[in-house]
Amino acid sequence: MTILRIDSSAKTEGSTTSALLDRIEEQVGRADIRRDIGGTALPHLSGTWLAANFTPEDQRTDEARAALALSDTLIDELRAADTILIGVPIYNFSIPSSLKSWIDLVCRAGVTFRYTEDGPIGLLEGKRAILAVASGGTPVGSDIDWASGYMRHIMGFIGITDVTVISADQLMARGDEAVAQADAQIAAIAA
């Protein structure tokens, strides 16, 4: 089994989502591929990237291929993984911009999903995702949590429907209780 780990916290030390991912790895196995997108910002989509992406592959220039190189690498990491572990800190009710950039780079029509008459179909089926979600005050699963539902949707959009959410939410109010709740959820994960 190949495991991909994606950290997206802006914190380089003391990140709750990174600590949760460490404990998840103890349960399911060490990540073979690691990507820290919180500490090293990914580029936002640009006009050059969009033009390259919508140019048929056999017609792309060297510049177009270079514009898509990071996206191709990130998608190759997803394809190689059986299990994807993603740290999802909730910032202002949603995901960090670094994680949104990652999503923009990996959601590509004809590559990770395709359009049909019945709507989009994800092309990365047969994988499992475990999301380690942490918040200071936002209750996970509430009406003001635009992070966990969005991440579930994005995973399904690219074909990953086996998604587990581990949550340590409302840390500012619940502290150790929230972490203990997450630890109990981690202990229940089948490797």
Backbone torsions as a table, in degrees:
resi	resn	phi	psi	omega
1	MET	NA	131.0	177.6
2	THR	-101.8	130.6	-177.9
3	ILE	-115.7	129.6	174.3
4	LEU	-106.8	130.2	177.4
5	ARG	-116.3	130.4	179.1
6	ILE	-123.4	114.9	174.1
7	ASP	-97.4	132.8	-179.6
8	SER	-126.6	8.4	178.8
9	SER	-71.4	140.5	174.9
10	ALA	-72.7	-17.8	179.4
11	LYS	-76.2	128.8	175.5
12	THR	-87.3	-20.2	175.6
13	GLU	-137.0	144.6	176.0
14	GLY	78.4	18.7	179.6
15	SER	-76.7	125.7	177.4
16	THR	-65.7	-42.2	-178.5
17	THR	-65.9	-36.2	177.4
18	SER	-66.5	-40.1	177.5
19	ALA	-64.4	-40.2	177.2
20	LEU	-63.7	-42.4	178.2
21	LEU	-62.1	-37.7	176.0
22	ASP	-57.9	-45.5	-178.8
23	ARG	-70.6	-34.2	175.6
24	ILE	-63.8	-41.5	177.4
25	GLU	-59.9	-37.8	177.1
26	GLU	-60.8	-30.6	-177.8
27	GLN	-84.2	-43.0	-172.8
28	VAL	-105.6	-14.9	-178.8
29	GLY	122.7	155.4	-178.8
30	ARG	-71.3	143.1	179.2
31	ALA	-67.7	135.9	175.2
32	ASP	-85.0	-30.1	-178.6
33	ILE	-125.9	129.5	180.0
34	ARG	-123.2	137.7	178.9
35	ARG	-140.1	115.8	175.6
36	ASP	-100.8	104.8	-178.8
37	ILE	-99.8	-4.6	178.7
38	GLY	-80.3	-42.1	-178.6
39	GLY	-83.8	-24.0	179.1
40	THR	-122.1	104.3	-174.4
41	ALA	-64.0	136.7	172.7
42	LEU	-86.5	152.3	179.3
43	PRO	-71.2	150.6	171.8
44	HIS	-79.8	159.5	176.5
45	LEU	-62.3	145.2	179.8
46	SER	-127.7	170.3	175.8
47	GLY	-60.6	-38.3	178.1
48	THR	-62.8	-44.8	179.8
49	TRP	-62.2	-47.9	-178.6
50	LEU	-60.8	-43.6	179.1
51	ALA	-62.2	-42.1	179.3
52	ALA	-64.6	-42.8	-177.7
53	ASN	-63.3	-36.0	-176.9
54	PHE	-94.7	8.9	172.7
55	THR	-93.8	129.9	178.3
56	PRO	-52.8	141.0	-173.6
57	GLU	-53.0	-41.0	-178.0
58	ASP	-73.9	-5.5	179.4
59	GLN	-111.5	4.0	-177.2
60	ARG	-75.3	138.1	175.2
61	THR	-79.1	171.6	174.9
62	ASP	-59.6	-38.3	178.3
63	GLU	-62.8	-42.1	179.3
64	ALA	-65.4	-43.4	178.3
65	ARG	-62.8	-39.4	178.0
66	ALA	-64.8	-38.3	179.5
67	ALA	-63.9	-30.4	-178.1
68	LEU	-96.6	-1.0	-172.9
69	ALA	-58.8	-47.3	-179.6
70	LEU	-64.8	-43.0	177.6
71	SER	-57.7	-45.5	178.7
72	ASP	-60.2	-41.4	179.5
73	THR	-64.1	-46.1	179.8
74	LEU	-62.4	-39.7	178.5
75	ILE	-68.5	-39.8	176.1
76	ASP	-60.0	-37.9	176.9
77	GLU	-63.0	-43.1	177.2
78	LEU	-63.4	-44.5	-179.7
79	ARG	-61.4	-37.8	-177.1
80	ALA	-72.4	-22.4	-173.2
81	ALA	-87.8	142.4	170.1
82	ASP	-91.8	-35.5	180.0
83	THR	-126.9	134.8	179.5
84	ILE	-118.5	123.7	177.5
85	LEU	-106.4	124.9	-177.3
86	ILE	-128.8	124.0	172.5
87	GLY	-81.5	125.7	-175.1
88	VAL	-126.6	84.1	172.4
89	PRO	-72.8	142.3	177.4
90	ILE	-93.5	116.1	175.9
91	TYR	-112.2	119.0	178.3
92	ASN	52.1	46.8	174.2
93	PHE	77.6	0.1	-176.6
94	SER	-141.8	-166.2	-177.3
95	ILE	-85.4	159.1	174.7
96	PRO	-64.9	152.0	179.6
97	SER	-62.2	-28.9	178.1
98	SER	-63.8	-38.3	178.8
99	LEU	-71.4	-36.1	176.1
100	LYS	-63.4	-39.7	177.2
101	SER	-62.2	-41.7	177.9
102	TRP	-60.1	-46.1	179.4
103	ILE	-58.5	-46.5	-179.5
104	ASP	-60.6	-34.3	-178.4
105	LEU	-78.9	-24.0	-177.8
106	VAL	-101.5	-15.3	178.1
107	CYS	-90.4	94.8	-177.2
108	ARG	-127.6	122.9	178.2
109	ALA	-57.9	133.7	179.9
110	GLY	82.5	-7.1	-178.6
111	VAL	-118.2	-55.5	178.3
112	THR	-111.0	-10.4	172.6
113	PHE	-154.7	162.2	176.1
114	ARG	-138.2	153.7	178.6
115	TYR	-90.3	141.3	174.7
116	THR	-132.1	174.4	176.4
117	GLU	-60.9	-26.5	-178.7
118	ASP	-94.7	6.6	-179.1
119	GLY	112.9	-177.9	-177.5
120	PRO	-71.5	147.7	176.9
121	ILE	-124.7	127.0	178.0
122	GLY	-72.6	144.7	-176.6
123	LEU	-107.8	1.9	-179.1
124	LEU	-109.2	53.5	-176.5
125	GLU	-74.6	163.8	175.0
126	GLY	79.3	17.4	179.3
127	LYS	-114.3	165.1	180.0
128	ARG	-123.4	139.5	175.3
129	ALA	-122.3	138.8	173.6
130	ILE	-122.8	119.7	-178.1
131	LEU	-102.9	123.5	174.9
132	ALA	-98.5	104.5	-173.5
133	VAL	-107.1	133.3	176.7
134	ALA	-135.3	144.8	177.5
135	SER	-143.5	153.4	175.2
136	GLY	-78.3	-40.1	-176.5
137	GLY	-140.0	-16.6	-176.6
138	THR	-77.7	123.0	174.5
139	PRO	-72.0	124.6	179.2
140	VAL	-65.6	132.4	-179.1
141	GLY	90.0	-2.1	-179.9
142	SER	-85.1	175.8	179.2
143	ASP	-65.2	-19.8	-178.8
144	ILE	-101.2	5.8	176.1
145	ASP	-93.2	99.9	177.6
146	TRP	-99.7	14.8	-178.6
147	ALA	-99.7	-57.0	-172.0
148	SER	-67.6	-42.4	177.7
149	GLY	-65.0	-39.5	177.9
150	TYR	-62.5	-45.1	-179.8
151	MET	-64.7	-40.1	175.0
152	ARG	-59.2	-44.3	-179.5
153	HIS	-62.2	-47.2	-179.0
154	ILE	-61.5	-43.5	178.5
155	MET	-59.5	-47.0	178.5
156	GLY	-63.7	-36.6	179.7
157	PHE	-58.8	-35.4	178.7
158	ILE	-97.1	7.8	172.3
159	GLY	104.8	0.1	-178.1
160	ILE	-97.9	100.4	-175.5
161	THR	-102.3	-13.1	176.4
162	ASP	-88.5	90.7	-174.4
163	VAL	-123.5	126.0	175.7
164	THR	-112.3	133.4	176.8
165	VAL	-108.4	122.5	173.4
166	ILE	-105.2	125.1	-174.3
167	SER	-125.5	133.9	167.9
168	ALA	-120.5	85.2	-173.0
169	ASP	-106.0	162.1	-180.0
170	GLN	55.6	44.2	-176.9
171	LEU	-60.2	-31.8	-179.6
172	MET	-66.8	-28.0	-179.5
173	ALA	-101.8	-34.6	-171.2
174	ARG	-107.4	-17.4	174.3
175	GLY	41.3	-114.1	-176.2
176	ASP	-60.4	-33.6	178.6
177	GLU	-62.8	-40.7	179.7
178	ALA	-66.1	-40.6	178.9
179	VAL	-67.5	-41.0	177.8
180	ALA	-62.3	-39.0	176.9
181	GLN	-61.0	-44.6	179.3
182	ALA	-64.9	-41.1	179.1
183	ASP	-61.7	-37.7	177.7
184	ALA	-66.3	-38.3	178.1
185	GLN	-65.8	-40.0	178.7
186	ILE	-64.0	-42.5	-179.2
187	ALA	-62.0	-25.5	-178.6
188	ALA	-85.3	-7.8	179.7
189	ILE	-70.7	130.8	174.1
190	ALA	-83.2	131.8	-179.0
191	ALA	-68.4	NA	NA
